Amino acid sequence: MEKYKEIERSIITKYRKDIWNKFTKGITEYDMIQDGDKIAVCISGGKDSMLLAKCFQELERHGKKNFELVFLVMNPGYNKENKEKIIKNANILNIPITIFETDIFERVEHIDDHPCYLCARMRRGHLYEKAKELGCNKIALGHHFNDVIETILMGMFYGAQVQTMMPKVCSTSHPGMQLIRPLYFVKEDDIIRWANRNDLDFIKCACKVTEKIKTDNEGSKRQEMKELIKSLKQKYDNIDVNIFNSVKNVNLDTIISYKRKENYHHFLDDYNQNSEKIF
């Protein structure tokens, strides 16, 4: 059996519970795919996006929805080695990628004020534009369960707000386009186990900015959240699930204030009216 077929089989056999079932659960629970969709599966070259591509190929073969796929690789300025590794892994995994070039790394390399945030916005914008050019109405990203809970904590600790990474989003700058995150329920440890079991070596962070830093993700707030959650799980095994569920079980009656779109709501707005009802 060819290697890519063994890798595909592992997703629906050994990792059926931890990867495949959670992948399909995310799509079903959040209604991510409709008949007639053309989806650009965005591949960065890392383990998450490569797994996402393989899951989509499996879904296309055996799923009930009628949709099309494009496997889109944006080159933001990878060095030669990383670009060649992406192409090599795509060949190993039998993923027919479409590559397009940008100069994003070059443009953000000398920016000191939030270069990662700017880079992420630029990359997403380019992906939307290319996907739309190819006739797609959705882009799929490889964000997973751990990305979600890290985002929740980062928002609380550094943004002083309660927010999360949504499973799907309508683009405000590209009308008619949506972003979906089908790996929403899949845990990073299971992705790592899948990659290691199949002897797959994917690129890590390939950004020119972080290449200048001595250690991977040094100073990264997201890395801090990873370490914090890891330490908490040593005492409270279910802490990651509880963090995730906290943004699913929000009780607005016990929230001081919240914002919906541009409207700000404070508990005092109808406090006296509610008090009269109680007494």
Contacts in CASP RR format, 6 or more apart in sequence:
PFRMAT RR
TARGET T0000
AUTHOR 0000-0000-0000
METHOD contacts of the structure
MODEL  1
MEKYKEIERSIITKYRKDIWNKFTKGITEYDMIQDGDKIAVCISGGKDSM
LLAKCFQELERHGKKNFELVFLVMNPGYNKENKEKIIKNANILNIPITIF
ETDIFERVEHIDDHPCYLCARMRRGHLYEKAKELGCNKIALGHHFNDVIE
TILMGMFYGAQVQTMMPKVCSTSHPGMQLIRPLYFVKEDDIIRWANRNDL
DFIKCACKVTEKIKTDNEGSKRQEMKELIKSLKQKYDNIDVNIFNSVKNV
NLDTIISYKRKENYHHFLDDYNQNSEKIF
1 9 0 8 1.000
2 94 0 8 1.000
3 92 0 8 1.000
3 198 0 8 1.000
4 92 0 8 1.000
4 93 0 8 1.000
4 94 0 8 1.000
6 198 0 8 1.000
7 54 0 8 1.000
7 93 0 8 1.000
7 198 0 8 1.000
7 200 0 8 1.000
8 54 0 8 1.000
8 57 0 8 1.000
8 58 0 8 1.000
10 194 0 8 1.000
10 197 0 8 1.000
10 198 0 8 1.000
11 19 0 8 1.000
11 20 0 8 1.000
11 51 0 8 1.000
11 54 0 8 1.000
11 55 0 8 1.000
11 58 0 8 1.000
11 194 0 8 1.000
12 20 0 8 1.000
12 58 0 8 1.000
14 197 0 8 1.000
15 190 0 8 1.000
15 193 0 8 1.000
15 194 0 8 1.000
18 186 0 8 1.000
18 187 0 8 1.000
18 190 0 8 1.000
18 193 0 8 1.000
19 51 0 8 1.000
19 55 0 8 1.000
19 186 0 8 1.000
19 190 0 8 1.000
19 191 0 8 1.000
19 194 0 8 1.000
20 55 0 8 1.000
20 58 0 8 1.000
22 145 0 8 1.000
22 183 0 8 1.000
22 185 0 8 1.000
22 186 0 8 1.000
22 187 0 8 1.000
23 55 0 8 1.000
23 59 0 8 1.000
23 182 0 8 1.000
23 183 0 8 1.000
23 185 0 8 1.000
23 186 0 8 1.000
24 59 0 8 1.000
25 185 0 8 1.000
26 32 0 8 1.000
26 167 0 8 1.000
26 182 0 8 1.000
26 184 0 8 1.000
26 185 0 8 1.000
27 33 0 8 1.000
27 59 0 8 1.000
27 180 0 8 1.000
27 182 0 8 1.000
29 167 0 8 1.000
30 167 0 8 1.000
30 168 0 8 1.000
30 180 0 8 1.000
30 184 0 8 1.000
31 168 0 8 1.000
32 138 0 8 1.000
32 167 0 8 1.000
32 168 0 8 1.000
32 180 0 8 1.000
32 182 0 8 1.000
33 39 0 8 1.000
33 65 0 8 1.000
33 67 0 8 1.000
33 138 0 8 1.000
33 180 0 8 1.000
34 65 0 8 1.000
34 67 0 8 1.000
35 65 0 8 1.000
35 66 0 8 1.000
35 67 0 8 1.000
36 65 0 8 1.000
36 66 0 8 1.000
36 67 0 8 1.000
36 68 0 8 1.000
37 65 0 8 1.000
37 67 0 8 1.000
37 68 0 8 1.000
37 137 0 8 1.000
37 138 0 8 1.000
38 67 0 8 1.000
38 68 0 8 1.000
38 69 0 8 1.000
38 70 0 8 1.000
38 134 0 8 1.000
38 135 0 8 1.000
38 136 0 8 1.000
38 137 0 8 1.000
38 138 0 8 1.000
39 56 0 8 1.000
39 67 0 8 1.000
39 68 0 8 1.000
39 69 0 8 1.000
39 70 0 8 1.000
39 136 0 8 1.000
39 137 0 8 1.000
39 138 0 8 1.000
39 139 0 8 1.000
39 140 0 8 1.000
39 180 0 8 1.000
40 70 0 8 1.000
40 71 0 8 1.000
40 72 0 8 1.000
40 127 0 8 1.000
40 130 0 8 1.000
40 131 0 8 1.000
40 134 0 8 1.000
40 136 0 8 1.000
40 138 0 8 1.000
40 139 0 8 1.000
40 140 0 8 1.000
41 49 0 8 1.000
41 52 0 8 1.000
41 53 0 8 1.000
41 56 0 8 1.000
41 69 0 8 1.000
41 70 0 8 1.000
41 71 0 8 1.000
41 72 0 8 1.000
41 140 0 8 1.000
42 49 0 8 1.000
42 72 0 8 1.000
42 73 0 8 1.000
42 74 0 8 1.000
42 127 0 8 1.000
42 131 0 8 1.000
42 139 0 8 1.000
42 140 0 8 1.000
42 141 0 8 1.000
42 142 0 8 1.000
43 49 0 8 1.000
43 50 0 8 1.000
43 52 0 8 1.000
43 53 0 8 1.000
43 71 0 8 1.000
43 72 0 8 1.000
43 73 0 8 1.000
43 86 0 8 1.000
43 90 0 8 1.000
43 95 0 8 1.000
43 97 0 8 1.000
44 73 0 8 1.000
44 74 0 8 1.000
44 203 0 8 1.000
44 206 0 8 1.000
45 73 0 8 1.000
45 85 0 8 1.000
45 86 0 8 1.000
45 89 0 8 1.000
45 202 0 8 1.000
45 203 0 8 1.000
45 206 0 8 1.000
46 202 0 8 1.000
46 203 0 8 1.000
46 204 0 8 1.000
47 191 0 8 1.000
47 192 0 8 1.000
47 194 0 8 1.000
47 195 0 8 1.000
47 200 0 8 1.000
47 202 0 8 1.000
48 142 0 8 1.000
48 143 0 8 1.000
48 144 0 8 1.000
48 183 0 8 1.000
48 188 0 8 1.000
48 191 0 8 1.000
49 141 0 8 1.000
49 142 0 8 1.000
50 89 0 8 1.000
50 90 0 8 1.000
50 93 0 8 1.000
50 95 0 8 1.000
50 200 0 8 1.000
50 202 0 8 1.000
51 142 0 8 1.000
51 183 0 8 1.000
51 186 0 8 1.000
51 191 0 8 1.000
51 194 0 8 1.000
51 195 0 8 1.000
52 140 0 8 1.000
52 141 0 8 1.000
52 142 0 8 1.000
52 182 0 8 1.000
52 183 0 8 1.000
53 71 0 8 1.000
53 93 0 8 1.000
53 95 0 8 1.000
54 93 0 8 1.000
54 95 0 8 1.000
55 182 0 8 1.000
55 183 0 8 1.000
56 69 0 8 1.000
56 140 0 8 1.000
56 182 0 8 1.000
57 69 0 8 1.000
57 94 0 8 1.000
57 95 0 8 1.000
59 65 0 8 1.000
60 67 0 8 1.000
60 69 0 8 1.000
70 98 0 8 1.000
70 131 0 8 1.000
70 134 0 8 1.000
70 136 0 8 1.000
71 90 0 8 1.000
71 95 0 8 1.000
71 96 0 8 1.000
71 97 0 8 1.000
71 98 0 8 1.000
72 97 0 8 1.000
72 98 0 8 1.000
72 100 0 8 1.000
72 127 0 8 1.000
72 130 0 8 1.000
72 131 0 8 1.000
72 134 0 8 1.000
72 139 0 8 1.000
73 86 0 8 1.000
73 90 0 8 1.000
73 97 0 8 1.000
73 98 0 8 1.000
73 99 0 8 1.000
73 100 0 8 1.000
74 99 0 8 1.000
74 100 0 8 1.000
74 102 0 8 1.000
74 123 0 8 1.000
74 126 0 8 1.000
74 127 0 8 1.000
74 130 0 8 1.000
75 83 0 8 1.000
75 99 0 8 1.000
75 100 0 8 1.000
75 101 0 8 1.000
75 102 0 8 1.000
76 102 0 8 1.000
76 103 0 8 1.000
76 104 0 8 1.000
76 105 0 8 1.000
76 119 0 8 1.000
76 122 0 8 1.000
76 123 0 8 1.000
76 126 0 8 1.000
77 101 0 8 1.000
77 102 0 8 1.000
77 103 0 8 1.000
77 104 0 8 1.000
77 105 0 8 1.000
77 106 0 8 1.000
77 208 0 8 1.000
78 86 0 8 1.000
78 105 0 8 1.000
78 203 0 8 1.000
78 206 0 8 1.000
79 206 0 8 1.000
82 203 0 8 1.000
82 206 0 8 1.000
85 201 0 8 1.000
85 202 0 8 1.000
85 203 0 8 1.000
86 97 0 8 1.000
86 203 0 8 1.000
87 97 0 8 1.000
87 99 0 8 1.000
89 200 0 8 1.000
89 201 0 8 1.000
89 202 0 8 1.000
90 96 0 8 1.000
90 97 0 8 1.000
92 200 0 8 1.000
93 200 0 8 1.000
98 134 0 8 1.000
100 126 0 8 1.000
100 130 0 8 1.000
102 122 0 8 1.000
102 123 0 8 1.000
102 126 0 8 1.000
104 119 0 8 1.000
104 122 0 8 1.000
104 123 0 8 1.000
104 126 0 8 1.000
105 119 0 8 1.000
105 207 0 8 1.000
105 208 0 8 1.000
105 209 0 8 1.000
107 122 0 8 1.000
108 115 0 8 1.000
108 118 0 8 1.000
108 119 0 8 1.000
108 122 0 8 1.000
108 209 0 8 1.000
109 115 0 8 1.000
109 208 0 8 1.000
109 209 0 8 1.000
111 118 0 8 1.000
115 209 0 8 1.000
116 207 0 8 1.000
116 209 0 8 1.000
119 207 0 8 1.000
119 209 0 8 1.000
124 179 0 8 1.000
125 173 0 8 1.000
125 174 0 8 1.000
127 139 0 8 1.000
128 139 0 8 1.000
128 171 0 8 1.000
128 173 0 8 1.000
128 174 0 8 1.000
128 177 0 8 1.000
129 174 0 8 1.000
131 138 0 8 1.000
131 139 0 8 1.000
131 177 0 8 1.000
132 174 0 8 1.000
132 177 0 8 1.000
136 177 0 8 1.000
137 176 0 8 1.000
137 177 0 8 1.000
137 178 0 8 1.000
138 177 0 8 1.000
138 178 0 8 1.000
138 179 0 8 1.000
138 180 0 8 1.000
139 177 0 8 1.000
139 178 0 8 1.000
139 179 0 8 1.000
139 180 0 8 1.000
140 179 0 8 1.000
140 180 0 8 1.000
140 181 0 8 1.000
140 182 0 8 1.000
141 179 0 8 1.000
141 180 0 8 1.000
141 181 0 8 1.000
142 181 0 8 1.000
142 182 0 8 1.000
142 183 0 8 1.000
143 165 0 8 1.000
143 181 0 8 1.000
143 183 0 8 1.000
143 184 0 8 1.000
144 183 0 8 1.000
144 184 0 8 1.000
144 186 0 8 1.000
144 187 0 8 1.000
144 188 0 8 1.000
144 191 0 8 1.000
145 183 0 8 1.000
145 184 0 8 1.000
145 185 0 8 1.000
145 186 0 8 1.000
145 187 0 8 1.000
145 188 0 8 1.000
145 240 0 8 1.000
145 244 0 8 1.000
146 187 0 8 1.000
146 188 0 8 1.000
146 226 0 8 1.000
146 229 0 8 1.000
146 240 0 8 1.000
147 165 0 8 1.000
147 188 0 8 1.000
148 164 0 8 1.000
148 165 0 8 1.000
148 184 0 8 1.000
148 244 0 8 1.000
149 225 0 8 1.000
149 229 0 8 1.000
149 240 0 8 1.000
149 243 0 8 1.000
149 244 0 8 1.000
150 222 0 8 1.000
150 225 0 8 1.000
150 226 0 8 1.000
150 229 0 8 1.000
151 163 0 8 1.000
151 164 0 8 1.000
151 165 0 8 1.000
152 162 0 8 1.000
152 163 0 8 1.000
152 164 0 8 1.000
152 165 0 8 1.000
152 243 0 8 1.000
152 244 0 8 1.000
152 246 0 8 1.000
152 247 0 8 1.000
153 225 0 8 1.000
153 228 0 8 1.000
153 229 0 8 1.000
153 243 0 8 1.000
154 221 0 8 1.000
154 222 0 8 1.000
154 225 0 8 1.000
155 161 0 8 1.000
155 162 0 8 1.000
155 163 0 8 1.000
156 162 0 8 1.000
157 221 0 8 1.000
157 225 0 8 1.000
158 221 0 8 1.000
162 247 0 8 1.000
162 250 0 8 1.000
163 247 0 8 1.000
164 247 0 8 1.000
165 181 0 8 1.000
166 181 0 8 1.000
167 180 0 8 1.000
167 181 0 8 1.000
167 184 0 8 1.000
168 178 0 8 1.000
168 179 0 8 1.000
168 180 0 8 1.000
168 181 0 8 1.000
169 178 0 8 1.000
169 179 0 8 1.000
170 176 0 8 1.000
170 177 0 8 1.000
170 178 0 8 1.000
171 177 0 8 1.000
171 178 0 8 1.000
171 179 0 8 1.000
183 191 0 8 1.000
187 240 0 8 1.000
195 202 0 8 1.000
204 216 0 8 1.000
205 216 0 8 1.000
205 217 0 8 1.000
210 216 0 8 1.000
210 217 0 8 1.000
213 219 0 8 1.000
217 223 0 8 1.000
229 239 0 8 1.000
229 240 0 8 1.000
229 243 0 8 1.000
232 239 0 8 1.000
233 239 0 8 1.000
233 240 0 8 1.000
236 242 0 8 1.000
252 258 0 8 1.000
255 267 0 8 1.000
256 266 0 8 1.000
256 267 0 8 1.000
257 264 0 8 1.000
257 265 0 8 1.000
257 266 0 8 1.000
257 267 0 8 1.000
258 264 0 8 1.000
258 265 0 8 1.000
259 265 0 8 1.000
END
